């Protein structure tokens, strides 16, 4: 497993991260690990800087932050890279679970 991914997996159990998670939950937010998968092995890989995971109709694709697919989507995940940046965005979703609507979130 990639070193930064392993570090993230271990960090979630630390008291500091648990306290941050508790505070974030007061705002309806949570913690996630921005990632993609190695195309050859399927293993977790860090999401490169400037790349955004975009969910559209329950399918995830990866785009540079400046692409229209990102600007037309609603941010749902953020990272800190010398400033707050979108790491995950969502456009339209089909109704499957009752949690997604057929329009932009």
N, C-alpha and C positions, 0 to 999 in steps of 0.2 A: 504494500500500500504506500502511496506517496507520503512523504514525511509531513507535509502540511495537513493532509487529510487525516493522518493518524493523530497528529497533535489536536486537531479539532474534535475528533472522536473522544479523546481522553479528557479534553478541557470541559466538556459538558458536565462532568461529574464533580468538578471543583467547586468549593463554596463560593468563590468569586463569581463564576459564571451562573451558578444557581441563583445567587442574589440578583444579578443582572436580569436573568430570566423572570424572576418574580416581579421585578420593577417593570419590565417591558409588558408583562401580562396585564398590568393596570391600564395600559393603553390599547389593549387588544392586539399586541404584537408578540412575537416569539423569536426563537433563535433557529436559524437554518444554516446548513453548510453549502455555500455556493459551489457547485461542482458540475462536471460533465463526466463522460465515461470514455476511457481509452478505446478507440475504435477496434483495436486488435484484440485486447484482453477483456474489455468490458469493465475493468477496474475503475474505481473512482479516480478522478483527476481534478486538480484545482481549476476553477473557472478563471481563464486568463484575464488580466486587467483589460478593461475596455470592451469585453464581451458580455452580452446579456443573454440569459436564457429566456426565451419567449414561448409562453404557452398559448397556443391558438387551437381551439376546438379539441382540447385534451391531448394535443401533440406538442412536444417541446422541440424547438430548434434554437440554434445559436446565431446571434447577429452582433455585428459591431454596434456600439452604442449610438453611432451617428446614423444608422440605417432607418428608413421609414417604418419598418416593422416595429422598431422600439419606440419611436416617437408617437405612433398611433396606439400604443398599448398603455395600460395602467400599471405603474410600478407596484409590485407586491413584495419585493425583497431588496434590501439595500446592503451595501458594504462600505467600509471606510478605507479609502486609498488616498490619503491626504485631503480628502473631502468626501462628503456623502455621495455615493454613486448607486444607480440602479443596478442590481444584479439579476433580478427576475422580474418579468413583466407579463401581464396576461391580457389577451384581447377577448375574443368571444369563446364561450364554452357551450356545449350542448347540455341539455338537462338530463343528467343521469342520476346523481345522488340526492337531488333536492337542494344542494348547496350552490350549484352553478346555474346561472341564468343564460338565456339565449342572446343576451345583449352584453355590451361591455360591462365589466364589473364596476 
